[in-house]
Amino acid sequence: MIELEAAIFSLLDPFAPEVAVLGEGRLRSLAAQLAEAARDAVSGVTKPGECDVAMRSILRRAGYPPDRAKFAARRMVEHVA
C-alpha cells in the first residue's frame, strides 16, 4: 500500500464498528480506488468538487455507511488538497 492509500485507509475510520464489517481487504481496495480519484484531482483531471462527488460515489458503491460517506469524502479531499 502506497503512502496516499495508507492515509486514505486511515481516514476511512476502519475501526468504527459500522465500517469494520466491510473487512480490511475491501477497505484496502476501496482506499486504492479513492487514491486514484484523489490523484486525478491533484493532477487537474477533475475539479475538487467533482472529486468529492466521485469519492462519495465510490464509497456508496462499496457499501460504506451512507451517514459517514459525506464526511469521509470531505476529509479525503481536504487531505489531498
Backbone hydrogen bonds, N-H to C=O, Kabsch-Sander energy under -0.5 kcal/mol:
donor,donor_aa,acceptor,acceptor_aa,energy
6,A,2,I,-2.5
7,A,3,E,-2.3
8,I,4,L,-2.5
9,F,5,E,-2.7
10,S,6,A,-2.0
11,L,7,A,-1.7
12,L,8,I,-1.2
12,L,9,F,-0.5
13,D,10,S,-1.3
16,A,13,D,-1.8
19,V,16,A,-1.4
20,A,16,A,-3.2
21,V,17,P,-1.0
22,L,19,V,-2.1
23,G,20,A,-1.5
27,L,23,G,-2.2
28,R,24,E,-2.5
29,S,25,G,-2.1
30,L,26,R,-2.4
31,A,27,L,-2.5
32,A,28,R,-1.9
33,Q,29,S,-2.0
34,L,30,L,-2.5
35,A,31,A,-2.2
36,E,32,A,-1.7
37,A,33,Q,-1.8
38,A,34,L,-2.3
39,R,35,A,-2.6
40,D,36,E,-1.9
41,A,37,A,-1.6
42,V,38,A,-2.4
43,S,39,R,-2.4
44,G,40,D,-0.5
44,G,41,A,-0.7
45,V,40,D,-2.0
46,T,40,D,-1.3
51,C,47,K,-2.4
52,D,48,P,-2.1
53,V,49,G,-1.7
54,A,50,E,-2.6
55,M,51,C,-2.8
56,R,52,D,-2.3
57,S,53,V,-2.1
58,I,54,A,-2.3
59,L,55,M,-2.6
60,R,56,R,-2.6
61,R,57,S,-2.5
62,A,58,I,-1.6
63,G,59,L,-0.5
63,G,60,R,-1.3
64,Y,59,L,-2.4
68,R,65,P,-1.7
69,A,65,P,-1.2
70,K,66,P,-0.8
72,A,68,R,-2.4
73,A,69,A,-2.8
74,R,70,K,-2.2
75,R,71,F,-2.3
76,M,72,A,-2.2
77,V,73,A,-2.4
78,E,74,R,-2.3
79,H,75,R,-2.2
80,V,76,M,-2.2
81,A,77,V,-2.3
